[in-house]
Amino acid sequence: MIRLLAATFVALLAALPASAVEIKELTSPGGIKAWLVEEHSIPFTALEIRFRGGSSLDLPEKRGATLLMMATLEEGAGDLDSQGFAEAREALAAGFEFDANDDSVSVSVRMLSENRDAAVSLLKTALTAPRFDQDAVDRVRAQVASIIQSEEKDPSAIAWREFDRQAFGTHPYASSRNGTLKSVAALTRDDLLAAKANVMARDRLYVSAVGDITEAELGVLLDDLLGDLPETGAPMPPKAELGLTGGVTVIDFASPQSVVAFGHEGIERHDPDFFAAYVLNQVIGGHGFGARLMEEVREKRGLTYGISTDLVPMDLAWTWKGGFASANEKVAEAIGVVRDEWAQIAAEGVSDEELEAAKTYLTGAYPLRFDGNGRIAGILVGMQMEDLPTTYLRDRNSYVEAVTSDDVKRVAKRLMKPDALRFVVVGQPVGLEPSN
């Protein structure tokens, strides 16, 4: 009954237009900064907590420690073992999600107003007194190992791991945040405690809350929940030196089709040309069937079922990536078409029709992201981590609309380097020779 009640509250959360989201910036009595969107129509609050650094803080020989630590946080804390913690959370109809990526770790919380204090108290035990019992660690370790083994047989995962290896060399970005079978098998309880201390510190903390909570209540909550965390964590890793060169890498894999990962250097999020590049990406390989590569590679030639590209501005490096799958006998032609279109846009820019269609899609799709308290809380934390102002929600579409044809042409010439594209092909492609 309690679970059904919580699900009902989540289902009732209506999408808010970005312009209607009123963000309040606050600092708790203990000095913790946060963003808040008050919404008191439903007795429910979403809390999003992130710590910068993430799995990139793993030591080389301890790869996978941060992810394993985050995956084991709720497997027992304080006086509660794994089952006891799960039962306590279930009784409160609260939702806790713990995750790790290369640049951050996140804690996503969903809680009913009537149970908020108890839910925060339970969560605090996970953040400050995790048990990391051996049986729990071994169980989660086995789950991670299963994922690693699965990825070792997945052509897409193989392609992207090789792409990242070539792109980032010895940097943590070059290897999977899951770790390897060897590194994960060797991780101890002390390693998990060290990983937690490295990343869960107040000097890299970002928080947002959306829902039935006031500024004063949130300030008290944050000090109670996060005030006992260490003040500082491990030093951040250095910037990644991008080592990609143009050419083709072929990895033999028995399959009737080849999986292709491709890309080259991208653009930093705060570069003045970012929005022009963002619109340009939508034109060439963004969402929808109107993108140039979808038209040329799929619709006109039938070389793939789908192809897409994305700008990937991470904290310590930025790339422009794309991917597709094609029959082994067609993949060489598909790669040639990608190169040709990349070169043509670099030289000529895009048509006015393509530009307007991309801008219409990007501005129209943006409000659809605001489809509930949890999603909004996540967006707000992401904005903080990217050092964006609270007015960004209001102004974002105007940045897209301001992009001109001349902007796109200039940025295409600056960024699009067909000879620098690295293609990693996993399969048995016909007529495609590897090149350095």
Disulfide bonds with the S-S distance in Angstrom:
none
